[in-house]
Structures are given as structure tokens and as C-alpha cells.
Amino acid sequence: MNRILSFIAVLALAGSLALSPWSAPTGNVQVSVVNGNLIIQGDNSDNNIIVTEGNITGRANTTINGERNIFPPEGVTGDIVINMKGGNDFVRVELPGTNFHVLHDLEINMG
């Protein structure tokens, strides 16, 4: 009987840790296209994003332009500039298996 109660307590603790606000990124990333350049600007919170040819996707509760939507950049003809600022950030740029190519420079500053 004590093993069952201990197991239930461990499951409850694990569940509360998994859902706690400090265990997952909760920041916001601003994305825009300015003069043909794709500008991705993080905040001082933890952010988690994936950049592909057709989308910038927020993961783990990270929002894009204040929303939980995928941002499809249009009109990118120049550089890609990523500045994540502070926080514990994760950025993945996916290139393999696609026709995605950077026309000019890819600049990433993780803060």
C-alpha cells in the first residue's frame, strides 16, 4: 500500500513540475520583413523557435508577434537577422531537404 501511495505522490510531483511556468519558455518573438530583410527579435524571456523556408514557428509556449500562430514571412529578398536578446533561448534553422536558402547573410545573436 505504501508503494502505491509513493508512486502516486511521485506522479503528482512530476506532473506539477512539467506544468510549472519555469520549466518551459514563455516569451514572445517579434517577426517582420523590413526592406526585404527578415528580422526576428526575441525578448528577455526564454524563447523557442524554428525557422524554415515558409514559417517561423513558436514552440514551448513561445508566441510570435503576440499570438500562438505560425508566421509565414513573405517578401524576404535580403538578410535574415535573428536577435534573441536575454533568456535561455533555442533557435533551430532548418535547411536540409528544402529549397530554403539565405539570399544574403544569416546573422544569429543568441543574447
N, C-alpha and C positions, 0 to 999 in steps of 0.2 A: 504494500500500500504506500509506503514512504517513497519508493522508487517512482511510482506513478505521479505522486504529488510533486516530486522533484522535477520530473520530466515536464510536467505542465508548467511549473514555475520557470524553467529554462526556456520553454517555447514562448511564454508570455514576455519574458525579458528580451529575447531575440526579436520578437515582433515589435516591441516598443522601440528598440534600438534601430531597427530597419526603417521605421517610420518617423524617427525623430528628425527635426529640421536641420541639425548639424551634420547629418550623415549623407546629405545629397546637395548638389549645387542648387541654388535658388536665385541666381542672378538674372539680369536682363542684358541682352546684347542688342545694340543698335546697328542696323544694316541699311546702307544706302548706296546708290550709284551716283557719283559726282564727277562730271566731266569725263565719263567713261570708265572711271576707276571704281572698283568695288571696295567700299570702306566698311570694315567690321570693327565695331568699338564695344569693348566689354565695360563692365563696371567694377567696383571694388569687391563684389561678392564672388563666390565660386560660380564659374560658368562651364558649361559642357556643350560644345557644338560640333557638328560635322558639316564640312563644306564639300559639295560635289558640283558637277557641271551645272546642274539645274536647280539646286536648292541649298539653302543654309538651314539646317535643322537644329533646334534646341533639344537637348536631351537632359534627363535627370532634373526636371523642373525648371530648366533654363528657358526663359522666354525670348522671343525675337521681336524687337520693336514693341515690347509690352504685351505680346499675345503668344498663345501657345500654338501658333501656326508655323508652317514651313514658309520660308521666304524665297520665292523664285526670282533671282536677280535678272534683270533684263537690261540690255544696252551696255554690257561690260565690254569695252574695247581696249582698256589700258591695264593698269596695275591692279593687283589685289593687295590691300593693306589691312592687316589684322593687328589690332592693338587691344589686348585683353585687360590691361591695367592690373589692379590688385586681385587678391583672392587666389584660391587653388584652382587653376583653370585647366581644361582639357580641350584641345583643338585637334580634330582629325581632318586632313585634306585628302580626299580620295581621288586618285588619278588612274590607277590601273584598271584596264578593262573598259575604259570610256574614251571618248574623243575629247575629253576635257583637257585643255592646255591653257597655260597662262600666256597671254599675248605679250606681256612685258615683264614686269617684276612681281615676285611674290615676296612680300615683306611680312614677317610674323614677329611681333613683340609680345611675349607672354607676361610682361609686367614685373 
